[in-house]
């Protein structure tokens, strides 16, 4: 079983065959499942797209026409979590040591059928996490 955001193999964290779910936290990207994925369109627009609808349309055109108060699908929320993780250097959230490197990260993403090189331009569009949210 892999993290649906970064591709981390949960068998390395939990006993083999463990079904991760709500409340579990990926030790690689830090996503808390059933919590971090709960996003409203207006929050995504503000936190991830710097209130720029054109950025939202480039990253997730499927939610551009949703009402701001609508909860976005988990699959789309995971896309934004993944891009933010990449934008912030795809760092291993909890100490991994010398094993963690760019090649390992790329392999993880490939488990989810993503190419790092294809995600990088979209990640560059994501608002920097050090910027204050605009109200």
C-alpha positions as CSV (number, residue, x, y, z in Angstrom):
1,X,0.0,0.0,0.0
2,X,1.4,3.4,-1.0
3,X,0.8,6.9,0.0
4,X,-1.5,8.4,-2.5
5,X,0.4,11.8,-2.4
6,X,4.0,10.8,-2.6
7,X,4.1,7.0,-3.3
8,X,5.8,6.1,0.1
9,X,5.5,2.3,0.7
10,X,3.5,2.0,3.9
11,X,4.8,-1.5,4.4
12,X,8.0,0.2,5.5
13,X,6.2,2.0,8.3
14,X,3.4,-0.4,9.3
15,X,3.1,-4.2,9.4
16,X,2.7,-5.8,6.0
17,X,-0.8,-5.5,4.7
18,X,-1.8,-2.7,7.0
19,X,-4.7,-0.7,5.5
20,X,-3.8,3.0,6.2
21,X,-6.7,5.3,6.6
22,X,-8.1,8.3,8.3
23,X,-5.7,9.8,10.9
24,X,-2.6,8.0,9.6
25,X,0.3,10.2,8.7
26,X,2.7,9.5,5.9
27,X,6.2,9.6,7.3
28,X,7.6,10.8,4.0
29,X,5.4,13.7,2.9
30,X,3.6,14.3,6.2
31,X,0.1,14.0,4.8
32,X,-2.5,13.2,7.4
33,X,-5.2,11.2,5.6
34,X,-8.8,12.2,6.1
35,X,-7.7,15.6,7.3
36,X,-5.2,17.3,4.9
37,X,-7.3,16.2,1.9
38,X,-10.4,18.0,3.2
39,X,-10.2,21.2,1.2
40,X,-12.6,23.8,-0.1
41,X,-12.1,25.3,-3.5
42,X,-11.7,28.8,-1.9
43,X,-9.0,27.5,0.4
44,X,-7.1,25.9,-2.5
45,X,-7.4,29.1,-4.5
46,X,-6.0,31.1,-1.6
47,X,-3.4,28.8,-0.2
48,X,-2.1,27.0,-3.3
49,X,-2.9,29.4,-6.1
50,X,-2.3,32.9,-4.6
51,X,-5.9,33.7,-5.4
52,X,-5.1,33.4,-9.1
53,X,-7.9,31.5,-11.0
54,X,-5.6,31.0,-14.0
55,X,-3.2,29.0,-11.8
56,X,-6.0,26.9,-10.6
57,X,-7.2,26.3,-14.2
58,X,-3.7,25.2,-15.2
59,X,-3.3,22.8,-12.2
60,X,-6.9,21.5,-11.8
61,X,-9.2,22.7,-14.5
62,X,-11.8,20.1,-13.3
63,X,-12.6,22.3,-10.3
64,X,-12.4,25.7,-11.8
65,X,-16.2,26.0,-12.3
66,X,-17.0,24.6,-8.8
67,X,-18.5,27.0,-6.2
68,X,-15.9,28.4,-3.8
69,X,-17.7,26.7,-0.9
70,X,-17.5,23.3,-2.5
71,X,-15.3,20.6,-1.1
72,X,-12.9,19.4,-3.8
73,X,-12.5,15.7,-4.5
74,X,-9.7,13.9,-2.6
75,X,-7.9,13.0,-5.8
76,X,-7.6,16.7,-6.7
77,X,-6.6,17.6,-3.1
78,X,-3.9,15.1,-3.3
79,X,-2.6,16.7,-6.5
80,X,-2.2,20.0,-4.6
81,X,-0.6,18.3,-1.6
82,X,1.8,16.5,-4.0
83,X,2.8,19.7,-5.8
84,X,3.3,21.6,-2.6
85,X,5.5,18.8,-1.3
86,X,7.6,19.0,-4.5
87,X,7.7,22.8,-4.4
88,X,9.1,22.6,-0.9
89,X,11.9,20.3,-2.0
90,X,10.2,16.9,-1.6
91,X,11.9,16.5,1.7
92,X,11.3,13.4,3.8
93,X,9.2,14.7,6.7
94,X,10.6,12.4,9.4
95,X,14.3,11.5,9.5
96,X,15.2,9.1,6.7
97,X,19.0,9.5,6.7
98,X,21.3,8.9,3.7
99,X,18.8,6.7,1.9
100,X,16.6,9.7,0.9
101,X,17.6,11.3,-2.4
102,X,16.1,12.6,-5.6
103,X,16.2,9.2,-7.3
104,X,14.3,7.5,-4.5
105,X,11.7,10.3,-4.6
106,X,11.3,9.9,-8.4
107,X,10.8,6.1,-7.9
108,X,8.1,6.8,-5.4
109,X,6.2,9.1,-7.7
110,X,6.5,6.6,-10.5
111,X,4.6,4.1,-8.3
112,X,1.7,6.5,-8.7
113,X,2.4,6.9,-12.4
114,X,3.8,10.4,-12.1
115,X,7.0,11.7,-13.5
116,X,8.9,14.3,-11.4
117,X,9.9,16.2,-14.5
118,X,6.3,16.6,-15.6
119,X,5.1,17.7,-12.1
120,X,7.9,20.2,-11.5
121,X,6.5,23.0,-13.8
122,X,3.1,22.7,-12.1
123,X,4.8,22.7,-8.7
124,X,6.5,26.0,-9.6
125,X,3.0,27.6,-9.9
126,X,2.1,26.7,-6.3
127,X,2.2,29.5,-3.8
128,X,5.4,29.4,-1.7
129,X,4.6,28.0,1.8
130,X,6.5,30.8,3.4
131,X,4.2,33.5,1.9
132,X,1.4,34.6,4.2
133,X,-2.1,33.8,3.1
134,X,-3.8,36.8,1.5
135,X,-7.2,37.5,3.1
